[in-house]
Amino acid sequence: MDMPVTNQDMLTFKQGLAGRLRLNRPRALHSLNRQMVRDMANALIEWRDDPDVRIILIDHAEGRGFCAGGDVVGISQDVEGHEAAARAFFFDEYRLNHLEYTYAKPGVAFMDGVTMGGGVGIACPCRYRIATERTVLAMPETTIGIFPDVGGGRYLSRLRGRLAQFLALTGARLDGAECLRLRLATHYLPSDRLEEAKERMIEQPFRVQAVLDELSEEYVPEARIMGNLQKIDRYFASDRLEDILDALDGGAAEGDAWAEKEAATIRGKSPMACKVSLRLLQESPYQLHFVDEMRMEYGIMVRLIHHPDFKEGVRALLIDKDNKPNWRPARPEVIGDRDVKAFFEPLPTEEQWRPFDF
């Protein structure tokens, strides 16, 4: 086994017949910085044609959380003084996401703990995605003035009914059972069986499906979100933010406490980010390949990180932590379709995102 350097944020090493990608930034809930993203991509490129690597295992070292997302505090500070660094993070992150999505060797993501934003981005391209009783999965980007990126448009828009719109606007947190039921996870294992699963996969990577089937929890808790599907489909039926809020307000007026709570949640998010997210979920199904999805998302992100809501959202949620963002504009009805469409215009050719060229 290659011995990893333990003081690095990202551990990449070979063990048995597996390539190991292990996030190692526990104090930041393993949130991704640019070097971690580049280390992961470099390892995957190195292992592409290595006959000794049959499978890729992605997990985290000690501490809570699989991956809390990208290091957006650093990114928001880069936008002001060093825009190239902010762009470079997303450029490289999306390259990693695309590399995983198109990788010939199967990947296994252990979504044990917090799996949000960029964490979803590195887990969802994997063929096998394992949830546990500790899994908390969400795409909460509208809380900080951006949108469910890292392929989120593709993954969410393929969910049943209007779940995509609900998850994107509210940033709702899903537990492991809900991830399994919505097929965001392929398997559900108790966390105390993960090490056994890894050991068996490393020895017999050609039996991954069988190993997971053998170890999967026979009893999976009830997926609570399934009981709200009818409400979600009804209240979130429109692609207009104002219509969704009106529907929820109507439900609240009739005594539906769930509708009242979700309306309040959405009103705490960036109206511009919410409108961009709804448009993304309309556009994503028409992106033929994942490369088209990533090119579109990169163009949106490059523009959205310059919108004042991004810096303000990061300030309110992650820096000052007062949870009182001053969104501009504050009311969704003053944001026109033309304002939203501008974020989706293609970037100049020389600035567009590109995948790795092999």
SEPAMAR-550728 format. One record per atom (N, C-alpha, C): residue in one letter; x, y, z. Coordinates in steps of 0.05 Angstrom, whole numbers, plus 5000, padded with zeros to 4 digits. Each point is the difference from the previous one (the first is absolute). Layout:
// SEPAMAR-550728
AXYZ ...
***
This chain:
// SEPAMAR-550728
M501749765000 M498350245000 M501750255000 D499450194982 D501350265002 D499250135026 M501950115014 M499350135026 M499450304994 P497650095009 P499350284995 P501550185019 V500450254991 V501150215017 V497850115017 T500149955026 T497750055017 T499450295007 N501950184994 N499450285006 N498850154976 Q499349864979 Q498750134977 Q497050005003 D498750204987 D497150025001 D498749774984 M501449894981 M498949794983 M502049774998 L499249765008 L501749775000 L499349834975 T502049954983 T499649844977 T502149775000 F499049765000 F501949775002 F498649754989 K501749804994 K499049754990 K500049795023 Q498049845001 Q499849805021 Q498749754987 G501449785000 G499049774986 G499450064971 L497649954991 L499350064972 L498350264998 A500250165020 A498450255001 A501750255000 G499050214987 G501150265003 G498450145022 R501350115020 R498750135022 R500250304998 L497750145002 L499950295002 L498750065027 R501550115018 R499150045027 R500250295008 L497750135005 L500050285008 L501050025029 N501850195005 N501350015026 N500250285010 R497750135003 R499950285010 R497850015021 P500349855022 P497849975019 P499050255012 R501750205005 R499150245014 R498250174982 A500149954974 A498250144981 A497949824989 L499449785014 L498249794991 L500749914972 H502749994995 H501149904975 H499050164975 S499550265004 S499250174978 S502450024980 L499350034975 L502049984979 L501450274994 N502650005000 N501550234989 N501149914973 R501350194986 R500849954973 R502149784999 Q501949995020 Q502149804999 Q498849725004 M498049975017 M498749745003 M498849904974 V498650194986 V498849934975 V502149914980 R502250154998 R502149934981 R501449745008 D500349955026 D501249745008 D498349764992 M497450035004 M498149794992 M500249944970 A499950224985 A500049974971 A502649884990 N502350095011 N502649894992 N500249705006 A498949925023 A500149725007 A498349834980 L497650104994 L498349864981 L501249984973 I501450214991 I501349994974 I502349805001 E501550005022 E502249815002 E499149715000 W497649955012 W499049735002 W498349904977 R499550184981 R498349934977 R500849744986 D502649984995 D501049774985 D501749815017 D499750035027 D501649835018 D498449745004 P501249774991 P498549755003 P499749915029 D501550115018 D499849935028 D497750145015 V498950204986 V497750155012 V497549924985 R498249855014 R497649904988 R497550165008 I500350155023 I497750145011 I501050245016 I498350205002 I500750255015 I498150025024 L501250035023 L498550045025 L500450285010 I497850155004 I500150275010 I498750025027 D501650075020 D498950035027 D501550235015 H499550025026 H501350215015 H501649885024 A501950155009 A501549915024 A498450055025 E501350045022 E498450025025 E498350255000 G498250015019 G498250235003 G497349974987 R498350195006 R497349994989 R500050074970 G498149914987 G499550104973 G501749864978 F498749954978 F501449904976 F501350244986 C498450204993 C501150244988 C497850225000 A500650225014 A498050215003 A499850194976 G501649954979 G499850164976 G502650144993 G499850214984 G502450154993 G500650215022 D502550095001 D500850205020 D499150274990 V497450065003 V498950244988 V500950265014 V500949995024 V501050245013 V502550104985 G501849824995 G502450074985 G499350104972 I498149874987 I499250074973 I498850285000 S498250065019 S498750275000 S502150225005 Q502049945015 Q502150205005 Q501850034975 D500349794985 D501650014975 D498650184979 V497349994999 V498650144980 V500750305000 E500250115024 E500750295003 E502750074989 G502049865011 G502750084993 G501449844979 H499049754995 H501549834983 H498049814986 E498550124981 E497849854987 E501049754987 A502450004989 A501049774986 A500149755018 A500650045026 A500149785018 A497249885005 A498050175002 A497349905004 A499049854975 R500650104977 R499349864975 R501449734999 A502650015007 A501749764997 A498949775018 F499050075024 F498949795017 F497849854986 F498050154990 F497749884987 F500849854974 F501950124985 F501049874976 F501149735006 D501749995021 D501349755007 D498049805013 E498250115017 E498149825013 E498249874979 Y499150154980 Y498249884980 Y501649804982 R502550054996 R501749814986 R500149735015 L500350025026 L500049755017 L497349864998 N497850165002 N497349884999 N499649854973 H500950134978 H499749884974 H501749764996 L502550015011 L501849774999 L498849765014 E498950055023 E498649785015 E497749894984 Y498450184989 Y497549924986 Y500749824976 T502250054987 T500749864976 T502249785005 Y500749965025 Y502249825007 Y499249714994 A501849854988 A499449724992 A499949815023 K501450065022 K500149815023 K497950085020 P498649815012 P497850075018 P501050155025 G498450195008 G500650155025 G498049925022 V500950015025 V498349955023 V500350245019 A497850145005 A500150235018 A498649925026 F501450055023 F499049945026 F498950265012 M497450054996 M498850255009 M499249985029 D501949965017 D499649965028 D500350265015 G497750135006 G500150265013 G499150224980 V500850255006 V499250234985 V501049974971 T498250024981 T500649984971 T498550224986 M501350234996 M498650234990 M501650134977 G498650134982 G501350164979 G502149844986 G502550095002 G502249864987 G500349715008 G499149935024 G500049725008 G498149834983 V497750124994 V498249864981 V501349984973 G501550214993 G501350004974 G502049784996 I501449925021 I502049784997 I498749735006 A497749995012 A498749745006 A498249914978 C498450184989 C497949924981 C501149884974 P502450074990 P500949864976 P500849715005 C500249915025 C500949735006 C497849804993 R500949774991 R498149784994 R498649915026 Y501449995022 Y498949915025 Y500250235020 R497750065013 R499950225019 R498749905025 I501549995022 I499249875024 I499150205021 A497549985009 A499050175021 A500049845026 T500050145022 T500049885027 T498050155017 E499749915025 E498350145019 E501050285007 R502550064992 R501150265006 R499950194976 T499149914977 T500050164976 T498150245002 V501050234993 V498350254997 V500850124973 L498349964981 L500650104973 L498250244993 A501350204988 A498450244993 A501650164979 M498450164985 M501250194981 M499050285009 P501350125020 P499050245013 P501050264988 E500850004974 E501450234989 E498450264999 T497349984998 T498550254998 T500250165026 T500849875022 T500450145025 T502350204999 I501949954982 I502350184997 I500050144973 G497850004986 G499850164976 G501049874975 I500449735000 I500749874975 I498049784995 F500649794985 F498149814991 F501149715002 P498349804999 P501049725002 P501849934976 D502650035003 D501849964977 D501249725002 V502549974991 V501549755000 V498449774988 G498450074979 G498249804988 G497349985013 G499550175020 G497549995014 G497650034982 G500250164979 G497850034982 G499249734987 R502049854993 R499649744988 R498849805020 Y501249985024 Y499149805019 Y497250075011 L499550255006 L497450075012 L497849984979 S500550104976 S497950014980 S499049734992 R501549795007 R499249734993 R498549855023 L499550155021 L498449885022 L497050014993 R498549835013 R497149994995 R498650265007 G497750044986 G498350235007 G501450265001 R499450155021 R501150275004 R502050015023 L501349775005 L502049995021 L502350194995 A500850024974 A502350174993 A499550295009 Q497650104994 Q499450285006 Q499950035031 F498949815014 F499950015029 F502850005012 L501649824992 L502749975011 L501850244994 A499850104975 A501750224992 A499250265014 L497450055003 L499250255013 L500350005030 T499449785012 T500049995030 T502749925012 G501649854984 G502549895011 G499449785020 A497749874998 A499149805020 A502149785003 R500349915024 R502049795007 R498749724999 L501249824986 L499149734998 L501649825017 D498749815014 D501649805015 D500649764982 G501449815010 G500949774984 G497849844988 A497849965015 A497749854990 A498750154977 E499850265002 E498850164979 E501850004975 C502650015004 C501849994977 C499749744985 L499749785015 L499749744987 L497349994985 R497950095012 R497449984988 R499850184975 L501550224999 L500050184977 L502149934980 R501549785005 R502149904983 R502450184998 L500250195018 L502550165002 L502249825012 A499249815016 A501849795009 A499249734988 T501949834995 T499449734989 T499749795022 H501250055023 H500049815022 H499850155027 Y499149865020 Y499950105028 Y501349805018 L502250095013 L501449835018 L500250145028 P499949845021 P500650125026 P502950095000 S500650225013 S502850114999 S502049805012 D499249835018 D501949815012 D500749774982 R498949994976 R500749794980 R501650114977 L500650265000 L501450124978 L502849894996 E501549975023 E502749914997 E500249714989 E498149835008 E499949744989 E499450014970 A498250174992 A499450044972 A502550084984 K501450205010 K502450094987 K502149784997 E500549865022 E502049784999 E499349794979 R497549934998 R499149804981 R500250104971 M499350264996 M500250114973 M502950024991 I501850075018 I502850034993 I501149734991 E499149795013 E501049734993 E498649894975 Q497450064997 Q498549884978 Q498350224987 P501350184985 P498550224988 P497949924979 F500349764990 F498149904980 F497449905014 R500050005027 R497649915014 R498750235016 V500550254991 V498950225016 V497049995003 Q498649954978 Q497149995002 Q499149785020 A501349774999 A499349785017 A500750075029 V502350125005 V500850075027 V498050195012 L499250204985 L498150205010 L497249885005 D499349824982 D497449865004 D500049835025 E502349875005 E500349835023 E500050155026 L501250245000 L500350165024 L497750205004 S498450054980 S497950205002 S498249955023 E499250215013 E498249975022 E497349884991 E499249795013 E497549874993 E497750195007 Y500350145023 Y497950195008 Y500950284995 V498850144981 V500650274994 V497850175012 P500750215016 P497950175012 P498150124979 E497750085008 E498050124982 E501150264988 A499650034975 A500850254986 A497850215004 R500450185018 R497950195008 R499050174977 I501850074981 I499250184978 I497949884983 M499849734999 M498049884983 M497150085008 G499750065026 G497450085010 G499250284991 N502050154989 N499450284992 N500050044970 L500249784985 L500350024971 L497650144987 Q497649945009 Q497650124988 Q500150305005 K500750085025 K500250295005 K502150134983 I502349874998 I502250124984 I499150034971 D498849804989 D499150024972 D497950224996 R498350045020 R497950204998 R501150285004 Y501450045021 Y500950275007 Y502250104981 F501749814991 F502350084983 F499549954971 A497550004992 A499349924972 A501050204979 S500250255008 S500850214981 S503050034997 D500950114978 D502850084997 D500550295007 R497950145010 R500350285008 R500150015031 L502050135010 L500450025029 L497550135014 E499050204987 E497750145012 E497649815003 D499649834979 D497749815001 D500449805022 I502449915004 I500649805021 I499450125027 L501050255004 L499550135026 L497050055005 D498650074978 D497150055003 D498649745008 A500949774987 A498749745006 A500549925029 L502550055009 L500749935028 L498450185019 D499850254994 D498550195017 D497149915001 G498949914978 G497349914999 G499649765018 G502049814999 G499849775018 G500250085029 A501850195005 A500350095028 A497450135010 A498750154983 A497550135008 A497849805006 E500349764989 E498149785005 E500849835024 G502250085013 G500849865024 G502249794996 D501350004976 D502149814995 D502750115011 A500849905023 A502450105014 A502549944983 W500049784986 W502349934982 W500350214979 A497950084987 A500150204979 A501050275011 E499150075024 E500850255013 E503049995005 K501049785010 K502949975006 K501750024975 E499149864978 E501650014976 E500050274987 A497750145001 A499950274989 A502050195015 A500149975026 A501850165016 A502949934993 T500549754996 T502749914993 T500950124973 I498349994980 I500750114974 I500450305001 R498450145017 R500350295002 R502650085014 G501449815012 G502650065011 G502349974980 K499349904976 K502149954980 K500250244981 S502150014984 S500450214980 S497849974978 P498350204996 P498049984979 P501349964972 M502250144995 M501449964974 M501049724997 A501349895021 A501049734998 A497749804997 C497850045013 C497749824997 C498950014971 K499950234989 K498950024972 K502049874980 V502650045005 V502049884983 V499849695002 S499649915025 S499949715004 S497649884986 L497750135001 L497649904986 L500549994970 R501350204989 R500650004972 R502049784993 L501949955017 L502049784996 L498549744997 L498049955018 L498649744999 L498349974975 Q499450224987 Q498649984974 Q502049954977 E502450115003 E502049984978 E501649745001 S500549905024 S501849775003 S499149754984 P497449934999 P499249764985 P500750024970 Y500450244990 Y500650044972 Y503050004994 Q501649975021 Q502949984996 Q500749714993 L500849954976 L500249734990 L502049835016 H502350115006 H502149855014 H500850155025 F501349865018 F500950135025 F501950234995 V501649984979 V501850224993 V498450254993 D497749974988 D498350244994 D498950125026 E499249825018 E499050095026 E502150175015 M502549895000 M502150145015 M500850274987 R499950004974 R500750254986 R497950215006 M497449925000 M497950195007 M500250095029 E500449825019 E500250075028 E502350185006 Y502349964986 Y502350175004 Y499450294992 G498650034977 G499350264991 G498250155019 I498049855011 I498250115020 I501650095025 M501749825009 M501550055025 M501950244998 V501450024977 V501850234996 V498550265003 R497550014991 R498550255002 R498850035028 L499149785012 L498650025025 L501950075023 I502549924999 I501850075022 I500650305000 H499350144978 H500350295000 H497550155010 H497849855001 H497550125010 H500450055030 P499050235010 P500450075028 P499049795020 D498049834992 D498949815018 D501949785009 F502049944983 F501949795007 F501750095024 K501250234998 K501750105022 K498350045025 E497650114996 E498250055023 E499149745013 G499449804984 G499149745012 G502249875015 V502550004990 V502349895014 V500550155026 R499750274999 R500450165024 R498049925022 A497449994992 A497949965019 A500049725012 L500749804983 L499849725009 L502649905012 L502350084989 L502549875007 L502150185013 I499850264996 I502050175012 I498950145026 D498150184997 D498850135023 D498049815014 K498849824985 K498149805010 K497650135014 D499150234990 D497750135011 D497449894987 N500349864977 N497849894986 N497950214992 K501050244994 K498350224992 K501050124974 P499949864978 P501050104975 P498350234989 N501350194988 N498650224987 N500149954970 W498049854990 W500049934972 W499450244982 R501250004977 R499550214980 R499549884973 P497650024989 P497650115013 P498849815021 A498450115017 A498949845022 A497449874993 R498650104979 R497449894993 R500249874972 P499049754998 P500249854975 P498550134977 E497850145006 E498350114978 E501450224984 V502250125010 V501350214985 V502249884982 I500449745001 I502049864983 I498649894976 G500650114977 G498749924975 G501449764987 D498649884980 D501149774986 D502650074986 R500150254990 R502550084986 R502350015019 D499650095025 D502150015020 D501149715005 V498349815002 V500849725005 V501449894975 K498950054977 K501149884975 K502950094996 A500650245009 A502850114996 A502149825012 F499349865022 F502049825012 F500649754983 F498249944981 F500249764984 F501350054972 E500650254995 E501450064974 E502749875000 P500849884977 P502749874999 P502250205005 L502149915013 L502350175004 L501550034973 P501750214997 P501750014977 P501649744997 T500549924975 T501249734995 T502549965017 E501750205001 E502649965014 E499649985031 E497750075010 E499549995029 E498449755008 Q499049854981 Q498249785006 Q501549775014 W498449855016 W501149765014 W500649794979 R502149855006 R500849774983 R500849765017 P499349764992 P500849765015 P502949944994 F501149815015 F502749914994 F500249894971 D502250054987 D500449924972 D501949775000 F499049764997 F501749765000 F500649914971 
***
